[in-house]
């Protein structure tokens, strides 16, 4: 049974755009805590944003999606209820859980599933949320495993979330392979566009004629869409003095007038 007891009150330090539906599967992630951004050495972490940075206490230097980012994923996924979704990189299952709670059939590709402890932890969280039966966990690397899975299962995906390897050409390669296996009405979401490497994936889809937009969140999210679908709009936290990196200046920002 899917998680039914949903706590919707937000903790101090959390923010969710007020137009978005809220779901909180926190109880399914017993190792999730608020982390210390100072422990993360990744140069593109926007630690100055005053939103909670959630981590798994067993791996406290790697962050989950923020509360706001998880709800951008969840609310966009609600538009595809009953359809096929793909996720590249899910870390400890936090984002996968939000996609599955929206009612999608989800394939997740991540090399960390080769580690039994992580694999079983993700399964346990998804089971607690009541969505394990709708999620297929696949150990492997993109782009090779994406193509293999698409051809093996003879499927295309309507929603794709890319949050895998953030370095070098990897995000671009993810976007290029994913575009080959999406439905005509489709959406592709990115996390961590604060990194110019990740932005190359969104840039590619824009060059291919997709509609594109970014969301001002802690780590900046991006969305590309085509066909008969529209992404949710988002109101950035009005308490934050938001800035956009130079490599994203040419994008429309949801909920903000372009300056």
C-alpha positions in Angstrom: 0.0 0.0 0.0 1.3 3.4 -0.9 2.2 5.8 1.9 -1.0 7.3 3.1 0.0 9.2 6.3 1.5 12.3 4.8 2.8 15.0 7.1 2.5 18.3 5.2 3.8 20.7 7.8 7.3 22.1 6.8 10.2 22.1 9.2 12.1 25.3 10.0 14.6 25.8 7.2 12.4 24.2 4.6 10.7 25.9 1.7 8.2 24.7 -0.9 6.7 26.9 -3.6 3.2 27.7 -2.2 1.4 26.5 -5.4 2.8 23.0 -5.1 1.1 19.9 -3.5 3.1 18.6 -0.6 4.1 15.1 0.4 6.6 14.2 3.1 7.9 10.6 3.1 10.5 11.5 5.8 9.6 8.6 8.0 10.6 6.2 5.2 14.2 7.6 5.4 15.3 7.0 9.0 18.9 8.0 8.3 18.0 11.3 6.8 19.3 14.3 8.8 20.1 18.0 8.1 23.7 18.1 7.0 26.4 20.7 7.3 27.2 22.3 4.0 30.8 22.9 5.2 31.5 19.2 4.9 30.9 19.2 1.2 33.9 19.9 -1.0 32.0 20.1 -4.3 32.6 23.6 -5.7 29.1 24.1 -7.0 27.2 23.5 -3.8 25.3 26.8 -3.0 25.8 26.6 0.7 24.8 30.2 1.1 21.2 29.4 0.4 19.5 29.2 3.8 17.5 26.0 3.1 17.9 22.7 4.8 20.5 20.5 3.1 19.5 16.9 3.8 21.9 14.0 3.8 22.1 10.4 4.9 23.9 10.3 8.2 26.0 7.3 6.9 27.3 9.5 4.0 27.0 13.1 5.4 29.0 14.8 2.6 26.5 14.0 -0.2 23.2 15.8 -0.3 19.6 14.9 -1.3 17.3 17.2 -3.2 16.2 20.1 -1.0 12.5 20.0 0.1 11.6 22.5 -2.6 13.5 20.5 -5.3 11.8 17.3 -4.3 8.4 18.9 -4.7 9.3 20.3 -8.1 10.0 16.6 -9.1 6.8 15.3 -7.4 4.4 17.9 -8.8 5.8 17.5 -12.3 5.6 13.8 -12.0 1.9 14.0 -11.0 1.3 15.1 -14.6 2.4 11.7 -15.8 0.6 9.4 -13.4 0.4 5.9 -14.7 3.2 6.4 -17.3 6.8 5.3 -17.5 9.6 7.3 -15.9 13.4 6.9 -15.8 15.8 8.2 -13.2 19.6 8.4 -13.7 21.2 8.5 -10.3 19.0 8.4 -7.2 21.5 8.3 -4.4 19.6 6.9 -1.4 16.2 6.8 -3.1 14.8 10.2 -1.9 14.0 11.5 -5.4 12.9 8.1 -6.7 10.4 7.9 -3.8 8.9 11.2 -4.8 8.5 10.2 -8.4 7.0 6.8 -7.5 4.6 8.5 -5.0 3.2 10.4 -7.9 2.0 7.2 -9.4 4.6 6.4 -12.1 6.3 3.2 -13.1 9.9 4.0 -12.5 13.2 2.6 -13.8 16.2 3.8 -11.8 19.8 3.4 -13.0 22.6 3.9 -10.6 26.0 2.2 -10.1 25.7 2.4 -6.3 23.1 -0.4 -6.4 26.2 -2.7 -6.7 26.7 -1.9 -3.1 24.4 -4.2 -1.1 24.0 -1.9 1.8 22.8 1.0 -0.4 20.6 -1.3 -2.5 18.9 -2.7 0.5 18.5 0.7 2.1 16.8 2.1 -1.0 14.5 -0.9 -1.2 13.6 -0.5 2.5 12.7 3.1 2.0 10.6 2.5 -1.1 8.9 -0.4 0.6 8.1 1.7 3.7 6.5 4.3 1.3 4.5 1.6 -0.4 6.0 2.1 -3.8 8.6 -0.7 -4.1 6.4 -2.6 -6.6 6.4 0.2 -9.1 10.2 0.8 -9.0 12.8 -1.2 -11.0 16.3 -0.7 -9.5 19.1 -1.3 -12.1 22.8 -1.3 -11.3 24.8 0.3 -14.0 26.1 3.4 -15.7 24.5 5.8 -18.1 24.5 6.1 -21.1 25.2 2.5 -21.8 22.7 1.1 -19.4 19.9 3.5 -20.6 20.2 2.2 -24.1 20.4 -1.4 -23.0 17.4 -1.1 -20.8 15.3 0.7 -23.4 16.1 -1.9 -26.0 15.7 -4.8 -23.6 12.3 -3.7 -22.4 11.2 -2.2 -25.7 10.0 1.0 -24.0 10.1 4.8 -24.1 9.8 7.1 -21.1 7.5 10.1 -20.6 9.4 11.6 -17.7 13.2 11.4 -17.1 15.1 12.8 -14.2 18.9 13.2 -14.7 20.9 13.4 -11.5 23.9 11.2 -12.2 27.5 11.9 -12.8 27.9 15.7 -12.8 31.4 15.9 -14.2 32.8 16.5 -17.7 30.7 15.3 -20.6 28.6 12.9 -18.5 25.5 15.2 -18.2 25.6 15.9 -21.9 25.9 12.2 -22.7 22.9 11.5 -20.4 20.8 14.0 -22.2 21.8 12.8 -25.6 20.9 9.2 -24.9 17.7 10.0 -23.1 16.4 12.1 -26.0 16.5 8.9 -28.1 14.1 7.0 -25.9 11.4 9.5 -24.9 7.7 9.7 -25.9 6.5 12.5 -28.1 4.9 14.1 -25.0 7.8 14.2 -22.6 9.7 16.0 -19.9 13.3 15.8 -18.8 14.4 17.3 -15.5 17.9 18.1 -14.3 19.3 18.7 -10.8 22.4 20.7 -9.9 22.4 23.2 -12.8 24.6 25.3 -10.5 27.3 23.3 -12.3 28.1 24.4 -15.9 28.8 20.7 -16.7 25.2 19.8 -15.9 23.9 22.8 -17.8 25.4 21.3 -21.0 22.7 18.6 -20.9 19.9 21.2 -20.8 21.7 23.3 -23.4 21.7 20.3 -25.8 17.9 19.8 -25.5 17.3 23.5 -26.1 19.4 23.3 -29.2 17.3 20.3 -30.3 14.2 22.5 -30.2 12.8 21.5 -26.7 11.2 24.2 -24.5 13.4 24.9 -21.5 13.2 26.7 -18.2 15.1 26.8 -14.9 13.9 26.7 -11.3 15.7 28.9 -8.7 16.3 26.5 -5.9 19.2 25.7 -3.7 21.1 23.8 -6.4 19.0 25.1 -9.4 16.9 22.7 -11.4 16.2 22.7 -15.1 13.3 21.3 -17.2 13.0 20.6 -20.9 9.6 19.6 -22.4 7.9 19.0 -25.7 4.5 17.9 -27.0 1.2 18.1 -25.0 2.7 18.8 -21.5 3.6 21.9 -19.5 5.9 21.9 -16.4 4.7 23.3 -13.1 5.4 26.8 -12.3 7.5 27.7 -9.3 7.7 30.7 -6.9 11.3 31.0 -5.6 11.6 31.7 -1.9 11.0 35.5 -1.6 13.3 35.7 1.4 16.4 34.8 -0.6 18.4 37.2 -2.8 18.6 34.8 -5.8 21.4 35.0 -8.3 21.8 33.1 -11.5 25.2 31.8 -12.7 26.6 33.3 -15.9 26.2 30.0 -17.7 22.4 30.1 -17.1 21.8 33.8 -18.0 20.1 32.9 -21.3 17.3 30.9 -19.6 13.9 31.9 -18.4 13.5 31.4 -14.7 10.2 30.1 -13.4 8.4 32.7 -11.3 10.9 35.5 -11.9 11.0 38.2 -14.5 14.1 37.9 -16.7 16.5 40.8 -15.9 
